[in-house]
Amino acid sequence: MNKKSLLLAASLTVALPALSVPAFAKETLIEAGMKDDIAWDIVEGMTTEVGQRQGGTEAEARARGWSVAKLKSLGLTNARIEEFQMPTWVRGEETGYVTAPFPHKLHISALGNSGSTGDAGLEAEVVYFKTIEALRAAPDGSLTGKIAFVSHAMQRTQDGSSYGAFGPARFVGPNIAAKKGAAAIVIRSAGTDYHRNPHTGNTNFEAGVMPIPAGAVSIPDAENLERIFERGKPVKMKLVLTPQNIGMQTSGNVIADIKGSNSKLPIIVIACHLDSWDLATGAIDDAAGCGIITAAALKVEKPKRTIRLLWAGAEEVGIWGGKDYGEKHANEAHALAMESDFGAGKIWAVDFTLPASAKPLRDSIVSALAPLGIVPRPGPAGGGADIGAIIAAQKLGIIDLQQDGTKYFDLHHTPDDTLDKIDKAELRQNVAAWAATLSLVANYDGELKPEPKP
């Protein structure tokens, strides 16, 4: 046994007796995770044999069939599909040009739920807004017949917080522009790379607001457009965006259980999302998450609690799978939820939302994860999109294993989200952390739901 293994064993021996889980077993789980090939096999298979798989499309249906077959091949004989219906938007032609004062071709991608310019396209004057707040401040009616261009200052952050701060340019910018009379909107992509790749993603319009054409341009194109505005001359743009809403289509969740030995204990649900945007093969978003949670769960031998795998459908286009799971399983007793949907970067921190009585569990998890370079944070865990509905319905405990997102938004929702971007060693570190955490949680007899807030 080398020095690293000795330190690992010592750490785990201290952490585990309070939960009556043998230190040797936990050491084996971490070591197995660091040698895992299952997660990579799932990501490689999904991206190679299915590829892009947007919610509600035939490609996503193929992905569900592939996923059930894969889970069964891994020994999960109860893998099944729970279908649901959802409104479906599909991409069309996408071109954009600055036509005056300095003609330039733009690399542009329509945002989910964008309206259409029609085949003939739309040419209009462009009004520049440096921030979403500047757009909000524009007088009603001031954009009638014009194209709004909204920028922002998103930067790389380890925890991804910059996305929450600057993502509203995409999340709500098109709706705001439509209410102010804009004929269309173009935004600087919600991303951090300088490849000439636009970042797609969903946007939503309020009831009664007619969707307008809405596109994101690559960051180099956005910055070039800003420089054009600095010249002080009127700017015109032509857009051709021809997406369609094709009505209600079938999507679905893929679900499988690793049965626990004590059926009286509420279950744990662990989630990823099966669908991806259509610009790439969805390796980091979120085939990696499905690989991580599945490989980790399979390493937990004879858990007391049932571990449910939720490979959610149609997350990108509206979290439809997570909502459907929350509705269909609202009366089934759950205790805790976890999700992996932030790529495949190394896990660096762990957050908890647990009752005070679960402090021994928390301490054991912290001790088990320390040799992997993972530290606890003081703030509560928040969960993820696909577990949000069931958490809200049952006020569940939550554990978040926080991945390093420094480079995540270089790839997020772009054509670059492909298998070659995943580091196998970092993927295995995720599996090891998840396996260690799941084994402790699944064998914990105590309460996992946090105390109600006064």
Helices and strands as residue ranges (DSSP letters): H 3-15, G 17-19, H 23-33, H 38-49, H 58-73, E 80-90, E 94-100, E 104-106, E 108-110, E 122-129, H 132-137, E 147-150, H 161-166, H 168-171, H 173-179, E 184-188, E 214-217, H 219-230, E 236-241, E 244-258, E 267-273, I 283-287, H 288-298, E 307-312, H 320-328, E 334-339, E 347-353, G 356-358, H 359-369, G 370-372, E 375-376, G 385-387, H 388-394, E 397-403, H 408-411, G 419-421, H 424-442
